[in-house]
Amino acid sequence: MKNYLLTAAIAVMPLAMADISMGTDSASAPPEVPSAELQEQIDLAKAVIQSFKDLTTTLNGITDQASADAAAAQVSSQIQRMQELQRKAESAPQPTASVEAQMPQHINVQEVRQTVNTFMEAIIRLGMNSAYGSEALMQALSPLMNPLTGQSE
């Protein structure tokens, strides 16, 4: 079995860090109540962050082949949720310039960085351990990893 996890982890880090180059480093409250359009964007961003946190928690519980096999169905479900969020983001209307300008006031960059770093650490650990020999886990991770490595699903 080819091990694409480490390659994918290295490939995604610069992309993830580029996407969080804006925002605030503190969790301070935004200065004004957001519009409905802005709130939709904020909610979507928070859902994406939470989905990465949830998946990371599951991945961090994997320590051997038995736990990898046991976690595969949950990982698959969590990745499906991430794909749903991606489809939602792709089908949503392009945010107005005003919404784009306001988003940085509502993003906690430190939280996003920590989320990305923790996720990447989990992916790298799994890659370095060849996903503990679990074909089920590798299959569950494939929708997430294949686009990063140029493989088809």
N, C-alpha and C positions, 0 to 999 in steps of 0.2 A: 504494500500500500504506500502510495506517495504521501509524504507529509507536507501539506500545503498550509497548515495553520501558522507556522512561524513566518513563512513568506508573506501570508496575508496580513499578519499582525504588523509586520514591518511596512508593508505597503499602505496600510490604512492610517498609520499615525500622522504623517504629514497632512493628509487630507482632513483628518479630524481636527487637528490643531489649527489649520487654516480657517475652518468654519467658526472657530470661537475667538477670532481676533477682535471681536467687538464686545461691548457689554461692560457691566460693572463688576468690580471685585468684591463688593459687599452685598449683604442680603438686605440692605436698607429698602424701605418701602418706596415705590415709585411716587413721583410728585403729584400725579393726577389720576383720576379714574380713566381707564382705557376705553376707547370706543369698542363697539361690538366687533368690528373687523380686527382691530388690534388684539382684543381679548381672544379671538379665535386663534390667532397666530401664537399668542402666549400659551394658550392651553395645549396647542399642538406641540410646541417646543417642550413644555413640561411633560407631556405624555411620552415623547421620544426619550427624554432624559430618564424618566422613570422606567421605561422599558429596558434601557441599557442597564440601569441599576438592578432591576429584577433578574435579568439574564446573568449579570455578573455574580449576583448572590448564588444563583444556581450553579454556575461554573466553579465558583470557589468552594462549593461543597463536594466537588469531584476530586477524589484522592487516589482512586484505584479503578480497576476494570469493573468491579461490581457496582461501585457508585456511579461510574460513567454510564454503564448500561441502564441503571435505574433512573438516571436523570435524563436520558435521551428523549423520552416522550415530553417531558416538561420543557426541555430546551427547544424542541420542535414547536411546541405551542407558543413559547415566548418569541421565537423567530417569526412565526406566522403573525403574531401581534405587531411586530416591528414592520413586517411587510405591509400590513394593513395601514399602518401609520404612514408609510412611504407612499402608498397609493393615494391616501387622503391628501397628503401634501402635494403630490403631483397633479391631482385633479382639482385642487383648490384654485380659485382665481389668483393671479399674480397680485401680491400685496401692493397697495398704493405707495408712492414715494413717502408720504407722511407716515404710514405704518412702518415702513422700513427704517425711517429715521428715528422712530420712537422705540423700536425693538431693543436697541442696546440698553435703554434705561430699565428694561424688564428682564434682562438676562444676567444671571450671576455667573460670571466667567469662571470664578474659582470653583464653583460647584460643577460646571461642565468639564473643566480641566481634570478635576478629581475623578469624575465619572469616567471620562475617556481613559485616563491613566489606569484606573483600577480594572476596567474592562480589558485594556491591552495587556496588563499583567496577567490576567486570567487566561487570555488567549495564548500568550507566549508560554505560560506554564504548561498548558495543555499541549501545545505544539512541541515543546521540549520533551514532553513525556509521551509523544505520539498518541495523544488522547487515550493513554492507558490501554491501548489495544482494542478499544471498543468500536466495532464497526457501526453499531447503532448510534453512538454519539457522533461519529464522523458523518453519518448520513443525516442526522438531525442538524448538524452545523453546515452542511453543504450549501443551502441557499444563501447563507451569510458569507461563506468563504469563496464559493466558486466565482462570483463576479470580481472578487479582488484578485484572484489568481488567473483569470482568463479562461477558466474551465466552464463548460456548459453543464447545466443541471441535469 
